[in-house]
Amino acid sequence: MLVLRLIAESFSFAWKALKSNVLRTILSLLGVTIGIFAIIAVFTIVDSLEKNIKSSFDFLGTGVIYIQKWPWAPEGNGPYKWWEYWRRPTVSMNEYKFLNATVKNKSAMAIYSIKGNTIIKCGNNSIGQVGLRGVHEGYENIREVNINNGRYLTNAEIDGGRPVAVLGYEVAMALFPNDRNPIGEMVKIKDLKYKVIGVTKREGQSFLGMGSVDYTVIIPYNSFRKLYQTGTGHWDELESTIGVKGSEFDLGLVELENEITGLLRVRRGLRPTMKDTFSFNRPEAIVNAISGLFDVVGVAGWIIGGFSILVGGFGIANIMFVSVKERTSIIGLQKSLGAKNYFILFQFLFEAVFLSLIGGLAGIFLVFLLTFLPFGSLEVALSFKNIVLGLGVSSVIGLIAGIVPAAVAARLDPVIAIRSTG
């Protein structure tokens, strides 16, 4: 009961202080409001950017290793040594068959190749800038392919290299307008005819415009090799990629990577002193690099908002010193009636935290309004974590700013205080 009475009285005093001089209070809390707004706005935008960018790489899958000629990032410390990578052999169909038959720590494996800027035609209609994907068996287990109309490639069609195709949603809309059903129709790719057997579901454009199958056409890998030279292992041909999905029990895919490294080095006849002539690329590496970059931006957010919060803290301290001065006689009366020092201390600390929380809530509300502004394809959302962070920072600032005035009030001599005229 004592605690509840203490909280109720502290809340009452804080509210009276707030109403007694609204303009002074608003101006004093402005620093906290701006500081919390700056910090939470930066963190909200950074979190939204990070989430949107990471989701742009979802098409790469999780728990997958990509065996390629070119690494996505510099290998080891130092610059990207392209002069060492460009003479590497590309992965070949024979290497894929060898690994698919011998690798034990895998749940799925597929070889595929991609050719960008392809023109697809159907009668008088055509569409350019299409990503043509030649895929082998198991590709749908490496990267999810959702079919909206028709069906996906069968193993017989893939093995036989038959002229069949699965169109991306936007490709189908461009080639077959006015709700025309594309299934069973013929399209032309480099003057070769392909029968449409399926259309993928519409995914929409990601934040970075990457990975969407809406502007792609999927055909069998052996059919793709009739159009472009790939899969022989020669260094100057169109690169193929072997995607390997690991087991859920292989944490970090360490066993899978070590197994493939040993097998592929033996297959390519590399001596122990020779460097690998292939790269392992993982989606997790990109995600980790992005997270590290945004950690730096987050520190900048703390620095930007820190100065405003510092000013806001001084403003709250000023309010509390004025409040102590105005209520000196009341403090003396309370003490003469038996109020303990901790009772007075808690009253003023609660008032300082309460005032700071009002400023913090105002800043968070401004960030919430910010989320309604259009940012193009960037979806900005205020997370519960950032709300708690803003309230926590506000409380700490109020506690720090109010501790000295509260301590001054608690140590007042009741006889001197009660004689004060305020």
HUNOR-V708331 format. One record per residue. N is the residue number from 0. RES is the residue in one small letter. OMEGA is omega in whole degrees, 0 to 359 (999 if undefined). Layout:
n=N res=RES omega=OMEGA
n=N res=RES omega=OMEGA
This chain:
n=0 res=m omega=181
n=1 res=l omega=181
n=2 res=v omega=179
n=3 res=l omega=179
n=4 res=r omega=179
n=5 res=l omega=179
n=6 res=i omega=181
n=7 res=a omega=180
n=8 res=e omega=180
n=9 res=s omega=178
n=10 res=f omega=180
n=11 res=s omega=179
n=12 res=f omega=181
n=13 res=a omega=180
n=14 res=w omega=178
n=15 res=k omega=178
n=16 res=a omega=180
n=17 res=l omega=183
n=18 res=k omega=185
n=19 res=s omega=179
n=20 res=n omega=186
n=21 res=v omega=183
n=22 res=l omega=180
n=23 res=r omega=181
n=24 res=t omega=181
n=25 res=i omega=180
n=26 res=l omega=181
n=27 res=s omega=181
n=28 res=l omega=183
n=29 res=l omega=179
n=30 res=g omega=178
n=31 res=v omega=181
n=32 res=t omega=181
n=33 res=i omega=180
n=34 res=g omega=179
n=35 res=i omega=178
n=36 res=f omega=182
n=37 res=a omega=183
n=38 res=i omega=184
n=39 res=i omega=177
n=40 res=a omega=178
n=41 res=v omega=181
n=42 res=f omega=180
n=43 res=t omega=180
n=44 res=i omega=179
n=45 res=v omega=179
n=46 res=d omega=180
n=47 res=s omega=177
n=48 res=l omega=181
n=49 res=e omega=180
n=50 res=k omega=181
n=51 res=n omega=180
n=52 res=i omega=179
n=53 res=k omega=179
n=54 res=s omega=177
n=55 res=s omega=180
n=56 res=f omega=179
n=57 res=d omega=182
n=58 res=f omega=179
n=59 res=l omega=179
n=60 res=g omega=177
n=61 res=t omega=181
n=62 res=g omega=183
n=63 res=v omega=173
n=64 res=i omega=178
n=65 res=y omega=179
n=66 res=i omega=185
n=67 res=q omega=176
n=68 res=k omega=185
n=69 res=w omega=173
n=70 res=p omega=179
n=71 res=w omega=182
n=72 res=a omega=178
n=73 res=p omega=178
n=74 res=e omega=184
n=75 res=g omega=179
n=76 res=n omega=177
n=77 res=g omega=185
n=78 res=p omega=176
n=79 res=y omega=188
n=80 res=k omega=183
n=81 res=w omega=182
n=82 res=w omega=176
n=83 res=e omega=186
n=84 res=y omega=192
n=85 res=w omega=179
n=86 res=r omega=177
n=87 res=r omega=173
n=88 res=p omega=174
n=89 res=t omega=177
n=90 res=v omega=186
n=91 res=s omega=178
n=92 res=m omega=179
n=93 res=n omega=177
n=94 res=e omega=177
n=95 res=y omega=179
n=96 res=k omega=179
n=97 res=f omega=181
n=98 res=l omega=180
n=99 res=n omega=181
n=100 res=a omega=188
n=101 res=t omega=182
n=102 res=v omega=183
n=103 res=k omega=186
n=104 res=n omega=180
n=105 res=k omega=172
n=106 res=s omega=177
n=107 res=a omega=178
n=108 res=m omega=179
n=109 res=a omega=172
n=110 res=i omega=180
n=111 res=y omega=177
n=112 res=s omega=183
n=113 res=i omega=175
n=114 res=k omega=180
n=115 res=g omega=176
n=116 res=n omega=178
n=117 res=t omega=178
n=118 res=i omega=178
n=119 res=i omega=184
n=120 res=k omega=171
n=121 res=c omega=184
n=122 res=g omega=179
n=123 res=n omega=181
n=124 res=n omega=177
n=125 res=s omega=177
n=126 res=i omega=179
n=127 res=g omega=179
n=128 res=q omega=180
n=129 res=v omega=175
n=130 res=g omega=180
n=131 res=l omega=182
n=132 res=r omega=171
n=133 res=g omega=189
n=134 res=v omega=177
n=135 res=h omega=181
n=136 res=e omega=177
n=137 res=g omega=181
n=138 res=y omega=181
n=139 res=e omega=175
n=140 res=n omega=177
n=141 res=i omega=178
n=142 res=r omega=184
n=143 res=e omega=177
n=144 res=v omega=182
n=145 res=n omega=183
n=146 res=i omega=179
n=147 res=n omega=183
n=148 res=n omega=181
n=149 res=g omega=184
n=150 res=r omega=179
n=151 res=y omega=179
n=152 res=l omega=174
n=153 res=t omega=179
n=154 res=n omega=179
n=155 res=a omega=178
n=156 res=e omega=180
n=157 res=i omega=181
n=158 res=d omega=182
n=159 res=g omega=180
n=160 res=g omega=184
n=161 res=r omega=182
n=162 res=p omega=177
n=163 res=v omega=185
n=164 res=a omega=171
n=165 res=v omega=184
n=166 res=l omega=169
n=167 res=g omega=186
n=168 res=y omega=183
n=169 res=e omega=177
n=170 res=v omega=179
n=171 res=a omega=180
n=172 res=m omega=181
n=173 res=a omega=183
n=174 res=l omega=183
n=175 res=f omega=182
n=176 res=p omega=177
n=177 res=n omega=176
n=178 res=d omega=177
n=179 res=r omega=182
n=180 res=n omega=183
n=181 res=p omega=185
n=182 res=i omega=180
n=183 res=g omega=179
n=184 res=e omega=181
n=185 res=m omega=174
n=186 res=v omega=181
n=187 res=k omega=174
n=188 res=i omega=183
n=189 res=k omega=177
n=190 res=d omega=173
n=191 res=l omega=183
n=192 res=k omega=178
n=193 res=y omega=179
n=194 res=k omega=180
n=195 res=v omega=180
n=196 res=i omega=182
n=197 res=g omega=176
n=198 res=v omega=182
n=199 res=t omega=175
n=200 res=k omega=179
n=201 res=r omega=179
n=202 res=e omega=186
n=203 res=g omega=183
n=204 res=q omega=175
n=205 res=s omega=183
n=206 res=f omega=180
n=207 res=l omega=180
n=208 res=g omega=184
n=209 res=m omega=166
n=210 res=g omega=182
n=211 res=s omega=179
n=212 res=v omega=182
n=213 res=d omega=181
n=214 res=y omega=179
n=215 res=t omega=172
n=216 res=v omega=182
n=217 res=i omega=177
n=218 res=i omega=178
n=219 res=p omega=183
n=220 res=y omega=181
n=221 res=n omega=174
n=222 res=s omega=177
n=223 res=f omega=182
n=224 res=r omega=175
n=225 res=k omega=181
n=226 res=l omega=185
n=227 res=y omega=178
n=228 res=q omega=179
n=229 res=t omega=175
n=230 res=g omega=178
n=231 res=t omega=180
n=232 res=g omega=181
n=233 res=h omega=190
n=234 res=w omega=186
n=235 res=d omega=178
n=236 res=e omega=176
n=237 res=l omega=188
n=238 res=e omega=169
n=239 res=s omega=181
n=240 res=t omega=172
n=241 res=i omega=177
n=242 res=g omega=182
n=243 res=v omega=178
n=244 res=k omega=184
n=245 res=g omega=177
n=246 res=s omega=179
n=247 res=e omega=179
n=248 res=f omega=179
n=249 res=d omega=182
n=250 res=l omega=180
n=251 res=g omega=181
n=252 res=l omega=182
n=253 res=v omega=181
n=254 res=e omega=179
n=255 res=l omega=181
n=256 res=e omega=179
n=257 res=n omega=180
n=258 res=e omega=181
n=259 res=i omega=180
n=260 res=t omega=181
n=261 res=g omega=182
n=262 res=l omega=184
n=263 res=l omega=176
n=264 res=r omega=178
n=265 res=v omega=181
n=266 res=r omega=182
n=267 res=r omega=176
n=268 res=g omega=181
n=269 res=l omega=177
n=270 res=r omega=183
n=271 res=p omega=182
n=272 res=t omega=184
n=273 res=m omega=178
n=274 res=k omega=175
n=275 res=d omega=177
n=276 res=t omega=179
n=277 res=f omega=181
n=278 res=s omega=172
n=279 res=f omega=179
n=280 res=n omega=182
n=281 res=r omega=175
n=282 res=p omega=182
n=283 res=e omega=180
n=284 res=a omega=179
n=285 res=i omega=181
n=286 res=v omega=180
n=287 res=n omega=178
n=288 res=a omega=178
n=289 res=i omega=180
n=290 res=s omega=178
n=291 res=g omega=179
n=292 res=l omega=183
n=293 res=f omega=173
n=294 res=d omega=178
n=295 res=v omega=179
n=296 res=v omega=178
n=297 res=g omega=177
n=298 res=v omega=178
n=299 res=a omega=177
n=300 res=g omega=177
n=301 res=w omega=181
n=302 res=i omega=181
n=303 res=i omega=182
n=304 res=g omega=184
n=305 res=g omega=181
n=306 res=f omega=179
n=307 res=s omega=179
n=308 res=i omega=178
n=309 res=l omega=177
n=310 res=v omega=178
n=311 res=g omega=177
n=312 res=g omega=177
n=313 res=f omega=179
n=314 res=g omega=178
n=315 res=i omega=178
n=316 res=a omega=178
n=317 res=n omega=177
n=318 res=i omega=184
n=319 res=m omega=177
n=320 res=f omega=177
n=321 res=v omega=180
n=322 res=s omega=178
n=323 res=v omega=180
n=324 res=k omega=183
n=325 res=e omega=185
n=326 res=r omega=182
n=327 res=t omega=181
n=328 res=s omega=178
n=329 res=i omega=178
n=330 res=i omega=178
n=331 res=g omega=179
n=332 res=l omega=179
n=333 res=q omega=181
n=334 res=k omega=179
n=335 res=s omega=179
n=336 res=l omega=174
n=337 res=g omega=179
n=338 res=a omega=180
n=339 res=k omega=180
n=340 res=n omega=183
n=341 res=y omega=178
n=342 res=f omega=178
n=343 res=i omega=181
n=344 res=l omega=182
n=345 res=f omega=180
n=346 res=q omega=184
n=347 res=f omega=176
n=348 res=l omega=179
n=349 res=f omega=180
n=350 res=e omega=180
n=351 res=a omega=179
n=352 res=v omega=180
n=353 res=f omega=179
n=354 res=l omega=180
n=355 res=s omega=179
n=356 res=l omega=177
n=357 res=i omega=177
n=358 res=g omega=179
n=359 res=g omega=179
n=360 res=l omega=177
n=361 res=a omega=179
n=362 res=g omega=179
n=363 res=i omega=178
n=364 res=f omega=177
n=365 res=l omega=177
n=366 res=v omega=178
n=367 res=f omega=177
n=368 res=l omega=180
n=369 res=l omega=183
n=370 res=t omega=180
n=371 res=f omega=179
n=372 res=l omega=179
n=373 res=p omega=177
n=374 res=f omega=181
n=375 res=g omega=180
n=376 res=s omega=179
n=377 res=l omega=177
n=378 res=e omega=181
n=379 res=v omega=181
n=380 res=a omega=178
n=381 res=l omega=184
n=382 res=s omega=177
n=383 res=f omega=179
n=384 res=k omega=180
n=385 res=n omega=175
n=386 res=i omega=179
n=387 res=v omega=179
n=388 res=l omega=180
n=389 res=g omega=179
n=390 res=l omega=179
n=391 res=g omega=179
n=392 res=v omega=179
n=393 res=s omega=180
n=394 res=s omega=180
n=395 res=v omega=179
n=396 res=i omega=178
n=397 res=g omega=180
n=398 res=l omega=181
n=399 res=i omega=182
n=400 res=a omega=185
n=401 res=g omega=187
n=402 res=i omega=181
n=403 res=v omega=176
n=404 res=p omega=179
n=405 res=a omega=179
n=406 res=a omega=178
n=407 res=v omega=180
n=408 res=a omega=183
n=409 res=a omega=184
n=410 res=r omega=180
n=411 res=l omega=175
n=412 res=d omega=185
n=413 res=p omega=181
n=414 res=v omega=179
n=415 res=i omega=183
n=416 res=a omega=185
n=417 res=i omega=178
n=418 res=r omega=184
n=419 res=s omega=178
n=420 res=t omega=178
n=421 res=g omega=999
